[in-house]
């Protein structure tokens, strides 16, 4: 029974040592070339206003509204 405990503790210690020795590394470096963003965007918009015939006649009659 004593050999099972020592083997289990030895395996635990070995796993612990292996896990502690594996350290991930992260490098943060500036790029060698500058970052370029090409934005060739064409924006077209069209606004349409449709008026009812009643409103059109009212605007024709009363030119002083606007």
C-alpha positions in Angstrom: 0.0 0.0 0.0 2.9 2.3 0.7 4.2 1.9 -2.8 0.8 3.0 -4.3 0.9 6.2 -2.2 4.4 7.0 -3.2 3.7 6.3 -6.9 0.6 8.5 -6.8 2.4 11.3 -5.1 5.3 10.9 -7.5 3.0 11.1 -10.5 1.2 14.1 -9.0 4.5 15.9 -8.4 5.7 15.0 -11.9 2.5 16.4 -13.5 2.8 19.5 -11.4 6.4 20.1 -12.6 5.5 19.5 -16.2 2.5 21.9 -16.1 4.6 24.6 -14.4 7.3 24.3 -17.0 4.9 25.0 -19.9 4.4 28.7 -19.9 2.7 30.4 -22.8 4.5 33.4 -24.2 2.8 36.4 -25.8 4.8 38.9 -27.9 3.5 42.4 -28.6 5.5 44.0 -31.4 4.8 46.9 -33.7 4.4 46.0 -37.4 7.2 46.7 -39.7 5.0 48.2 -42.4 2.3 50.8 -41.6 -1.3 49.7 -41.6 -3.2 51.1 -44.6 -6.9 51.3 -45.0 -8.3 52.0 -48.5 -11.8 53.4 -48.3 -13.1 53.9 -51.8 -16.7 54.6 -50.9 -19.3 56.3 -53.1 -22.3 57.5 -51.3 -25.3 58.3 -53.4 -28.6 59.4 -51.9 -31.8 60.6 -53.3 -34.6 62.3 -51.5 -38.1 62.2 -53.0 -41.0 64.1 -51.6 -44.4 63.4 -53.0 -47.3 65.7 -52.2 -50.9 65.1 -52.5 -52.8 67.2 -55.0 -54.5 69.2 -52.3 -51.3 70.2 -50.8 -49.8 71.1 -54.2 -52.7 73.4 -54.9 -52.5 75.0 -51.5 -48.8 75.7 -52.1 -49.6 77.1 -55.5 -52.2 79.4 -54.1 -50.2 80.6 -51.1 -46.8 81.4 -52.3 -46.0 83.4 -49.1 -45.9 80.2 -46.9 -42.3 79.6 -47.5 
